[in-house]
Amino acid sequence: MAGKTITRADLSESVYNALGLSRNESAQLVESVLEHVSAALTTGEKVKISSFGTFSVREKKGRVGRNPKTGEEAAIDPRRVLVFRPSHVLKDMIVPHSQRHDQ
């Protein structure tokens, strides 16, 4: 299931084609949006994009884990992780409601 990876350049090109801005303006617009999203997440805010999903940062506690190869216990430090929850609209576009098992 190897698909194409969408890059910043691809997003900029899409903005260029859809809005008719110059390529430079399109690239600046994409960079500005990504900077705003990154800045909000860095400060702990949630980023909700209607009909797409919500990005948030979650604090995970430290815990004791195991090395799967050796079985040896190892301390896992507390950390912050990025979480994405897709909207129902996006979920339905990817997997129709009738085929979902998470009900």
Secondary structure as UniProt FT lines:
FT   HELIX           8..19
FT   HELIX           23..42
FT   TURN            43..44
FT   STRAND          47..49
FT   TURN            50..52
FT   STRAND          53..60
FT   STRAND          63..66
FT   TURN            68..70
FT   STRAND          73..76
FT   STRAND          79..86
FT   HELIX           88..94
FT   HELIX           97..99
//
